[in-house]
Amino acid sequence: MAEPKARVKIPKQVKRGEPFLVKTLISHKMETGLRKNKATGEEIPREIINKFVATFNGEEVFRADWHPAVSANPYMTFYMSATESGELEFLWVDDDGNEYRKSATVNAV
């Protein structure tokens, strides 16, 4: 599988203390481990992203544990607010312990 590509979208500026929408998407096949290879009959091993964490200036603001029922290329949205500008960092972790990271700058005015 190709290296998962993460994408993040936040507003260019946010109002201090006002909620804003954060959108994330990561390209990943999210194989459940329940399917079989049609040609060989062998089970296709489970390979999913099972943890998503978002931190703002080092403080956790959102966390999700994912399971095999999550679709391929998982899309996650959540609201948060910021009283100051800073760095919003995202972490996705898969079954093998691989970590995928992305960050975005929050400009609070």
TAJOKA-V491837 format. One record per residue. OMEGA is omega as a letter, one per 30 degrees, with the letter a starting at -180 (* if undefined). NEAR is the number of other C-alpha atoms within 12 Angstrom. Layout:
# TAJOKA-V491837
[[OMEGA NEAR] [OMEGA NEAR]]
This chain:
# TAJOKA-V491837
[[l 11] [l 8] [l 14] [l 25] [a 20] [l 27] [a 27] [l 28] [l 26] [l 27] [l 22] [l 16] [l 22] [l 25] [a 20] [l 18] [a 16] [l 17] [l 18] [a 24] [l 22] [l 33] [l 23] [l 31] [l 28] [l 34] [a 24] [a 28] [l 26] [a 30] [a 28] [a 24] [a 19] [a 17] [l 17] [l 15] [a 13] [a 9] [a 8] [a 9] [l 10] [l 12] [l 16] [a 19] [l 18] [l 21] [a 28] [l 37] [a 38] [a 31] [l 28] [a 34] [l 30] [l 34] [l 27] [a 27] [l 20] [a 15] [a 16] [l 18] [l 22] [l 24] [l 21] [l 23] [a 20] [a 25] [a 22] [a 24] [l 19] [a 22] [l 21] [l 22] [a 21] [a 31] [a 24] [l 31] [l 22] [l 23] [l 21] [l 26] [a 28] [l 29] [l 19] [l 20] [l 21] [a 23] [l 23] [a 34] [a 31] [l 37] [l 32] [a 39] [a 27] [a 28] [a 22] [a 15] [l 14] [a 17] [l 23] [a 28] [l 27] [l 25] [l 26] [l 27] [l 25] [l 31] [a 23] [l 23] [* 17]]
